Amino acid sequence: NIKCLCKAAARQWRRKGDR
């Protein structure tokens, strides 16, 4: 699901500190 993927991806990106 896009939502699930979005959440998972967001978590990964957050870990990297994209923002």
C-alpha positions in Angstrom: 0.0 0.0 0.0 1.2 3.5 -0.7 0.4 4.7 2.8 2.3 1.9 4.4 5.2 2.5 2.0 5.1 6.2 2.6 5.3 5.7 6.4 8.1 3.1 6.1 10.0 5.3 3.6 9.5 8.4 5.8 10.9 6.5 8.8 14.0 5.5 6.8 14.5 9.0 5.4 14.0 10.5 8.9 16.7 8.2 10.2 19.1 9.6 7.5 17.9 13.1 8.4 16.8 14.1 5.0 15.3 17.2 6.5 
